[in-house]
Amino acid sequence: MKFNELSHMMQKPEPKPDTYEAGMAQNQLLKIGTHAVRLHNMIDDGQEMESWVAKKIDLASNYVKSVHGYTAGQKAGTYDDDGMTEDAGEGHMSKSQLYQTAKMSIELLDMIRKGDDLEGWVQTKLNLAADYLQAVYHYEDYQKLNPYREELDSSLMQKHAGVIQKNLDEILARETKVADIDTKPGMMRILKKRVNEVEKEIAKENRKETNEATIKPYISMYKGKDGKQVYDVLDKNEKSAYKTSDERLAQHFFKKNYNKLREAELDEGIQEWGKRLAMAGIIVAGLAGVNSINNAIDNSVPAVKAMNTALEMAQDSGNDELAKMIEKDLSDAKVRLSSGKDLGSVADLQDKYAKFMKTEGLAYESKLAVNLKQQLK
């Protein structure tokens, strides 16, 4: 039996007034079969089924099964399990039940004829089966096809799922007349609409906050003019805040200054950074016009400039061993300057490379300190 037969069944004409009971049963069987097929396709074989879902599928299946058995007169082969095993997982059990439910619904549509006088309990069970499957469908639809699920926090989704289950149970428990087959499904649709409206507003607020943040800071990687890899830390406005060929330095700066990069308000942070360096005895030239710590390290810290000068001299002289040592000192100094930690080591390196430091543009006190160190070397 194929599920696509349901689409053909759904094209049947509306029942005439004198066959209302049979027509109502056929309408419910169409709903049962349709939702059983939809759920069968929606549920994965290995899916861990929630007990709330599995219980309702089981009840709906049993209701249809009892009606089918009664109507068919307990015909042989009616309850073929299609290979379903007792140790199958909940997801597999539910899928098998849904298959059997759809199959029996199609068969019942052929068994029940216009003008048939059905017993009250038959319609009651079909109503219950239809309501349960529609409730499960609405719940699974929310869990898997909710249009806002990617924009909402998982804990909020879980909370809303619990609220939906509670409200669906209340709708199912509502007492209605046997002939009333529209009230509960209508209430389920209203519930779905209201949940979507609430989550739409939450998603809208989340998008607003995201838009306010514009673009998150990130590290851009590209080849420099010299062919070397460049790691460029960009703020939320995609402006360069720190540029280096050392990935370690870029990552360190990025993690250390992430919040500031998000706010794109580095000026105040640079001033505070300069104060910390000065307190550690590290000479800092003017910071006016400096828009990033990266620029400040390269252009406003004489010790860094001195190490670059020493490095160039070592490379020009062909002293590779000395050049490697200076490169290590330079890298270590930049890491500490960027983090603002262990600045005493940078102060020591400042003394070590004092003879390479230029005093132009330095404050009078700084010039004296440099000249003193140069004389001592």
C-alpha angles and dihedrals in degrees: 000000000000125000094225088071086078092069089057091048091051090063091067115122120257113272118258120248093254091059097045097134094051091041092052090051091050091051091052092047089054090052091047094049094044095050092042089056093045092050092045089056093043098052118077120225093239096040116131102234120220112237090234090058097040093050094053094046088050093050093046091049092050092049092053091043092055092049091046092049092048095046095044092047092239093297117193116267095021092122100044106154094209092227096311110159128210094237094052115129121258092258093053093044091052093048091051091049091049090051091050091045092053091045093051091046091057091048092048090052087061094043098051111073132193111273094026112145105224125198116247095245091058093059091043092056093046089050091051093047092050093047094048094049092047090050092051091046093053090048095048090043089056093047096049110020103034104137093217100046093105091055098048132078113256092233090055090049090052091049092050091048089057091049090051092051091050093050093045090052090051091051092048091049091054113112115235135164117270090244092053103091097151107057099073096043088048092052090050091054091049090050091052091048093050093048090050091050092051094046091045089059092047091049089048091055091047091052090049091055090047092050090050089056088050103190124003116239114262143166115258117205124202143139117272126220089269091055094250124130114263124204108203117187109211127197125223090281090052092249118144113256100166131011127187143145089228112089091197091058092047093051092046093050092045094053094042095049102030096118092047090048090053091053093040090216104126100142095083090042091053092053091051090047091053091052092053091051092049091051088054090054096255113141114236123189122212116313096197110131093009108135102183141031088238091060091043092054093049099039109023104042110078091195090063091048089049092053090049089052091049090048093053091049092050091048092047091052091050093241098146095172092055091044091055091050091051091047089055091049090048093049093047091048093052092049091053094043090050094048096039089226131120090013090161088075090055090050088054091050088049089058091044093056097033094119090062094051120108118218100203111123095012123127116261093254091050092050090054092049092050094046090050092052091047091054091049093052 
